[in-house]
């Protein structure tokens, strides 16, 4: 009980740091919620085009113009090259189509007349070009097999009007799952940094000469002393974890009430236990309080950058990811990324997640054993 009371007194001095890491998590998490809302919504749009028709507007020529008008926005600009070039340069129009003189007659005679174009080269222009090519290919396909222009136009319209039905089979809310993944990925930094900073500061306080000597001459053996310290630090780590989980329900929303949300929570709890053991190990090695800030930057920031907490894993070089395999944060974030694509929850799909969680727990056990060995050696009075 004495160890726990002393622990709480030292913890009270660290409340500003704990609040700071929580605010950072809320800030970046909230910012991501806003940017995700704007970035993930798809709105279909039509390209802006301008048609320069040098042929009679009848027959196949008229049908081509109507097709392009129905699938694009026809811009009203002055019909001269200077005005057209200015419109293309300033992106007032994406695509300009030049239908040559006698296009209709030449096409019906099989001469394959060329349609000149001007383009801005952006995705809207590419969409307009795709529509023009589609019409031209279908028209060329039927040109030799039809006797009249009316029959040709009918076949072209019947073909290009057909649409392939699309059925969305996945019921995953990928938008919300991506938000949850980003939140819990970034939470790895807050959890690890908070644990390392606070626990190292607490353990360094217990290592002050007066306290250390009193502990050594007491009846408490080394294992019991370490166990009480670890349990006391566990209380802090679990409370911090509970706060971050509660925040995820607020920031992420209803997806946290699903099975996927439960896996996020379990994964973060296991990582918190591992972060606790990392901090406990470092706390038993470091005695200088002034060095703690530097250690937090190296451990928390370093692992976050290497393992994909700040930058998505798919953007990281293969060499960096290979190095990241030696860090528990990699397996934690890898699991979060798997959850985003998890459509069916069964043993086969969950096996890689269980393996990653098991690896994190192995890290935690190893760190605890090493910490106990180091602590036992350091308790000797020089």
Secondary structure per residue as TSV (DSSP state, phi and psi in degrees):
chain	resnum	aa	ss	phi	psi
A	1	X	-	360.0	-35.7
A	2	X	H	-62.9	-41.5
A	3	X	H	-61.9	-42.5
A	4	X	H	-68.1	-40.2
A	5	X	H	-63.4	-42.8
A	6	X	H	-63.5	-39.1
A	7	X	H	-59.5	-44.9
A	8	X	H	-65.2	-36.1
A	9	X	H	-64.4	-43.9
A	10	X	H	-68.9	-37.9
A	11	X	H	-62.0	-36.7
A	12	X	H	-60.1	-30.7
A	13	X	T	-73.8	-15.9
A	14	X	T	-99.9	8.2
A	15	X	H	-62.5	-33.3
A	16	X	H	-62.8	-42.6
A	17	X	H	-64.5	-41.3
A	18	X	H	-62.6	-43.7
A	19	X	H	-63.1	-39.0
A	20	X	H	-60.7	-48.9
A	21	X	H	-65.4	-33.2
A	22	X	H	-67.1	-43.0
A	23	X	H	-63.0	-40.3
A	24	X	H	-60.4	-44.4
A	25	X	H	-62.9	-44.6
A	26	X	H	-64.1	-43.0
A	27	X	H	-60.6	-51.7
A	28	X	H	-71.2	-35.6
A	29	X	H	-64.7	-45.9
A	30	X	H	-63.9	-39.7
A	31	X	H	-62.4	-41.1
A	32	X	H	-65.6	-36.1
A	33	X	H	-59.8	-40.6
A	34	X	H	-69.3	-46.9
A	35	X	H	-68.7	-32.9
A	36	X	H	-67.0	-38.1
A	37	X	H	-60.5	-37.3
A	38	X	H	-81.1	-28.8
A	39	X	H	-90.8	-22.8
A	40	X	S	-99.2	-9.1
A	41	X	-	-83.8	128.8
A	42	X	-	-104.0	129.3
A	43	X	-	-124.5	120.2
A	44	X	-	-66.5	141.9
A	45	X	-	-139.6	157.4
A	46	X	-	-105.3	144.3
A	47	X	-	-74.0	152.7
A	48	X	E	-90.3	122.5
A	49	X	E	-127.4	164.4
A	50	X	E	-138.2	131.4
A	51	X	E	-111.7	123.2
A	52	X	E	-103.8	102.5
A	53	X	E	-99.7	113.4
A	54	X	-	-100.1	6.6
A	55	X	S	-111.6	173.7
A	56	X	-	-69.7	139.9
A	57	X	S	-87.9	79.6
A	58	X	S	-157.1	160.8
A	59	X	H	61.3	-134.9
A	60	X	H	-64.6	-32.3
A	61	X	H	-66.0	-46.7
A	62	X	H	-63.1	-39.2
A	63	X	H	-65.4	-39.5
A	64	X	H	-63.2	-44.9
A	65	X	H	-63.1	-42.6
A	66	X	H	-65.2	-38.7
A	67	X	H	-62.1	-46.0
A	68	X	H	-66.5	-37.3
A	69	X	H	-66.1	-37.8
A	70	X	H	-68.3	-23.9
A	71	X	T	-113.4	9.7
A	72	X	S	-144.9	170.0
A	73	X	E	-100.3	115.3
A	74	X	E	-84.1	120.1
A	75	X	-	-88.4	140.3
A	76	X	-	-96.7	101.8
A	77	X	-	-130.1	166.5
A	78	X	-	-68.4	136.0
A	79	X	S	-86.2	70.3
A	80	X	S	-146.8	155.8
A	81	X	H	-61.8	-37.1
A	82	X	H	-64.0	-44.7
A	83	X	H	-66.3	-38.6
A	84	X	H	-65.6	-44.8
A	85	X	H	-62.3	-39.6
A	86	X	H	-64.8	-40.9
A	87	X	H	-64.3	-40.0
A	88	X	H	-68.1	-42.1
A	89	X	H	-62.9	-42.2
A	90	X	T	-89.8	8.9
A	91	X	T	62.0	28.1
A	92	X	S	-76.3	-21.8
A	93	X	-	-139.0	140.2
A	94	X	S	-91.1	-30.4
A	95	X	E	-149.7	130.7
A	96	X	E	-117.5	129.0
A	97	X	E	-113.3	126.2
A	98	X	E	-107.6	106.7
A	99	X	E	-89.1	118.3
A	100	X	-	-72.9	164.8
A	101	X	T	-65.0	141.9
A	102	X	T	62.6	24.6
A	103	X	H	-58.7	-46.0
A	104	X	H	-61.2	-49.3
A	105	X	H	-65.0	-43.0
A	106	X	H	-64.6	-38.8
A	107	X	H	-66.5	-44.2
A	108	X	H	-66.4	-25.0
A	109	X	T	-87.4	0.9
A	110	X	T	79.5	22.4
A	111	X	-	-85.5	-6.0
A	112	X	-	52.7	62.9
A	113	X	-	-64.3	148.8
A	114	X	-	-92.4	132.8
A	115	X	-	-100.3	117.4
A	116	X	E	-79.9	151.8
A	117	X	E	-141.0	159.8
A	118	X	E	-128.7	141.2
A	119	X	E	-140.9	148.7
A	120	X	-	-81.3	-16.3
A	121	X	-	81.8	6.4
A	122	X	S	-91.5	-175.4
A	123	X	H	-68.1	-29.8
A	124	X	H	-67.9	-41.1
A	125	X	H	-64.3	-38.3
A	126	X	H	-63.7	-37.0
A	127	X	H	-66.0	-43.0
A	128	X	H	-62.9	-41.5
A	129	X	H	-64.4	-37.7
A	130	X	H	-62.6	-40.6
A	131	X	H	-65.4	-43.5
A	132	X	H	-64.1	-42.7
A	133	X	H	-65.7	-37.6
A	134	X	H	-62.4	-46.3
A	135	X	H	-63.3	-44.5
A	136	X	H	-63.3	-41.5
A	137	X	H	-66.0	-42.9
A	138	X	H	-65.1	-42.3
A	139	X	H	-63.0	-43.7
A	140	X	H	-64.8	-32.3
A	141	X	H	-65.2	-39.4
A	142	X	H	-93.7	-8.8
A	143	X	H	-60.8	-41.3
A	144	X	T	-82.2	-14.4
A	145	X	T	-105.2	7.4
A	146	X	-	-121.5	149.8
A	147	X	S	-95.8	-33.0
A	148	X	S	-120.4	158.6
A	149	X	H	-66.9	-36.7
A	150	X	H	-63.3	-41.2
A	151	X	H	-66.5	-39.3
A	152	X	H	-61.7	-46.9
A	153	X	H	-62.9	-40.0
A	154	X	H	-62.5	-44.3
A	155	X	H	-65.7	-39.6
A	156	X	H	-62.4	-47.7
A	157	X	H	-65.3	-37.8
A	158	X	H	-63.9	-38.3
A	159	X	H	-74.0	-48.8
A	160	X	H	-75.4	-13.8
A	161	X	T	-83.7	-12.4
A	162	X	-	-74.0	135.2
A	163	X	-	-124.8	141.2
A	164	X	-	-83.2	122.6
A	165	X	-	-67.1	136.7
A	166	X	-	-114.9	125.2
A	167	X	-	-115.2	124.3
A	168	X	-	-85.5	111.3
A	169	X	-	-88.3	-23.9
A	170	X	-	-82.3	131.3
A	171	X	-	-102.7	10.6
A	172	X	-	-72.9	137.1
A	173	X	-	-86.4	81.9
A	174	X	H	-64.3	-29.1
A	175	X	H	-63.4	-50.5
A	176	X	H	-69.9	-35.1
A	177	X	H	-66.4	-36.2
A	178	X	H	-64.7	-38.9
A	179	X	H	-63.8	-43.4
A	180	X	H	-63.6	-40.7
A	181	X	H	-62.6	-45.0
A	182	X	H	-61.5	-44.8
A	183	X	H	-60.6	-49.9
A	184	X	H	-73.3	-29.2
A	185	X	H	-62.7	-47.2
A	186	X	H	-69.3	-29.9
A	187	X	H	-62.2	-23.9
A	188	X	H	-60.3	-36.3
A	189	X	H	-67.3	-47.4
A	190	X	H	-63.7	-41.1
A	191	X	H	-65.8	-49.1
A	192	X	H	-67.4	-45.0
A	193	X	H	-64.2	-42.9
A	194	X	H	-62.9	-45.0
A	195	X	H	-63.7	-48.2
A	196	X	H	-63.6	-46.8
A	197	X	H	-65.2	-52.4
A	198	X	H	-68.6	-47.8
A	199	X	H	-67.9	-39.4
A	200	X	H	-63.2	-39.4
A	201	X	H	-65.4	-39.8
A	202	X	H	-66.2	-47.3
A	203	X	H	-65.9	-34.5
A	204	X	H	-66.7	-31.6
A	205	X	H	-67.7	-38.2
A	206	X	H	-70.4	-16.2
A	207	X	T	-92.8	2.5
A	208	X	S	-59.9	144.6
A	209	X	H	-53.4	-45.1
A	210	X	H	-63.1	-46.0
A	211	X	H	-67.0	-39.8
A	212	X	H	-64.1	-41.2
A	213	X	H	-67.7	-40.4
A	214	X	H	-63.8	-37.4
A	215	X	H	-66.4	-40.2
A	216	X	H	-67.6	-39.4
A	217	X	H	-83.6	-5.3
A	218	X	S	-76.1	171.0
A	219	X	S	-78.6	-6.4
A	220	X	-	-75.9	124.7
A	221	X	-	-79.2	171.5
A	222	X	H	-64.6	-42.8
A	223	X	H	-65.6	-41.7
A	224	X	H	-66.0	-39.6
A	225	X	H	-63.0	-47.3
A	226	X	H	-64.8	-36.9
A	227	X	H	-65.0	-41.6
A	228	X	H	-67.0	-40.2
A	229	X	H	-63.6	-42.8
A	230	X	H	-66.1	-40.2
A	231	X	H	-66.5	-39.0
A	232	X	H	-64.0	-44.5
A	233	X	H	-65.9	-30.1
A	234	X	H	-64.1	-36.9
A	235	X	H	-59.3	-46.6
A	236	X	H	-61.3	-47.4
A	237	X	H	-62.8	-41.1
A	238	X	H	-69.7	-39.7
A	239	X	H	-63.0	-43.0
A	240	X	H	-61.7	-42.6
A	241	X	H	-61.9	-43.1
A	242	X	H	-61.4	-38.8
A	243	X	H	-62.6	-45.0
A	244	X	H	-67.9	-36.0
A	245	X	H	-65.9	-43.5
A	246	X	H	-60.3	-39.8
A	247	X	H	-64.0	-34.5
A	248	X	H	-64.8	-34.5
A	249	X	H	-64.5	-34.4
A	250	X	H	-76.5	-45.8
A	251	X	H	-81.1	-38.2
A	252	X	T	-89.8	-43.8
A	253	X	-	105.2	-149.1
A	254	X	G	-64.7	-22.0
A	255	X	G	-61.9	-22.7
A	256	X	G	-71.0	-14.7
A	257	X	G	-90.4	-0.3
A	258	X	S	-92.8	176.3
A	259	X	H	-62.8	-36.1
A	260	X	H	-61.8	-41.2
A	261	X	H	-62.3	-38.4
A	262	X	H	-63.2	-38.4
A	263	X	H	-66.7	-40.2
A	264	X	H	-56.2	-45.2
A	265	X	H	-66.2	-45.7
A	266	X	H	-62.1	-44.0
A	267	X	H	-61.2	-42.0
A	268	X	H	-68.0	-33.1
A	269	X	H	-65.8	-45.2
A	270	X	H	-62.5	-40.2
A	271	X	H	-66.4	-35.9
A	272	X	H	-62.5	-40.6
A	273	X	H	-61.6	-42.1
A	274	X	H	-66.4	-42.0
A	275	X	H	-61.1	-36.4
A	276	X	H	-61.2	-44.8
A	277	X	H	-70.3	-34.2
A	278	X	H	-62.0	-46.9
A	279	X	H	-63.5	-39.0
A	280	X	H	-65.2	-38.2
A	281	X	H	-66.4	-48.8
A	282	X	H	-63.1	-38.8
A	283	X	H	-62.9	-29.3
A	284	X	H	-81.9	-16.0
A	285	X	H	-92.9	-42.5
A	286	X	-	-89.9	134.2
A	287	X	-	-116.6	-16.4
A	288	X	-	-91.0	116.9
A	289	X	G	-64.3	-30.1
A	290	X	G	-69.3	-18.5
A	291	X	G	-87.8	-7.4
A	292	X	H	-65.1	-42.9
A	293	X	H	-58.7	-42.7
A	294	X	H	-64.4	-38.5
A	295	X	H	-66.2	-40.2
A	296	X	H	-59.2	-43.8
A	297	X	I	-63.5	-42.2
A	298	X	I	-69.0	-47.7
A	299	X	I	-75.7	-56.3
A	300	X	I	-73.3	-51.8
A	301	X	I	-66.6	-42.5
A	302	X	H	-59.9	-49.4
A	303	X	H	-67.2	-32.8
A	304	X	H	-66.6	-42.0
A	305	X	H	-70.7	-40.0
A	306	X	H	-72.3	-31.5
A	307	X	H	-101.5	-5.0
A	308	X	T	100.9	19.6
A	309	X	S	-72.4	-38.3
A	310	X	S	-98.2	-38.6
A	311	X	S	-115.2	128.4
A	312	X	-	-52.6	144.6
A	313	X	G	-56.0	-37.6
A	314	X	G	-67.8	-15.3
A	315	X	G	-91.8	-10.0
A	316	X	S	-85.5	144.9
A	317	X	-	-63.8	153.1
A	318	X	H	-60.4	-35.4
A	319	X	H	-62.5	-41.8
A	320	X	H	-64.7	-42.2
A	321	X	H	-66.8	-34.0
A	322	X	H	-65.2	-40.3
A	323	X	H	-65.3	-37.3
A	324	X	H	-64.7	-19.5
A	325	X	T	-61.3	-20.0
A	326	X	T	-85.7	1.0
A	327	X	S	-113.3	138.1
A	328	X	H	-64.3	-27.0
A	329	X	H	-60.5	-32.5
A	330	X	H	-59.9	-44.9
A	331	X	H	-72.2	-31.8
A	332	X	H	-66.3	-49.1
A	333	X	H	-70.5	-35.9
A	334	X	H	-59.5	-39.4
A	335	X	H	-64.8	-44.0
A	336	X	H	-59.0	-40.0
A	337	X	H	-66.7	-36.1
A	338	X	H	-64.4	-38.6
A	339	X	H	-60.7	-34.9
A	340	X	H	-59.9	-31.6
A	341	X	T	-105.2	12.8
A	342	X	-	-87.1	104.4
A	343	X	-	-92.0	-39.9
A	344	X	S	-114.7	132.0
A	345	X	-	-102.7	100.0
A	346	X	S	-144.5	-178.7
A	347	X	H	-62.1	-39.6
A	348	X	H	-65.0	-44.4
A	349	X	H	-74.7	-28.5
A	350	X	H	-87.0	-11.0
A	351	X	H	-57.3	-48.0
A	352	X	H	-60.7	-32.8
A	353	X	H	-68.5	-43.4
A	354	X	H	-62.2	-38.5
A	355	X	H	-62.9	-46.2
A	356	X	H	-61.4	-43.1
A	357	X	H	-62.8	-39.3
A	358	X	H	-64.0	-39.4
A	359	X	H	-62.5	-41.9
A	360	X	H	-62.5	-40.7
A	361	X	H	-66.3	-36.0
A	362	X	H	-63.2	-43.0
A	363	X	H	-55.3	-45.8
A	364	X	H	-61.6	-42.8
A	365	X	H	-64.7	-44.2
A	366	X	H	-62.0	-44.9
A	367	X	H	-62.5	-37.4
A	368	X	H	-66.9	-43.6
A	369	X	H	-62.5	-45.4
A	370	X	H	-63.5	-40.1
A	371	X	H	-62.6	-41.2
A	372	X	H	-65.6	-40.0
A	373	X	H	-64.2	-45.5
A	374	X	H	-65.4	-42.0
A	375	X	H	-62.4	-39.2
A	376	X	H	-64.4	-40.3
A	377	X	H	-69.6	-34.9
A	378	X	H	-80.9	-11.4
A	379	X	T	-79.3	-4.0
A	380	X	S	-73.8	135.1
A	381	X	-	-79.7	124.9
A	382	X	-	-77.5	360.0
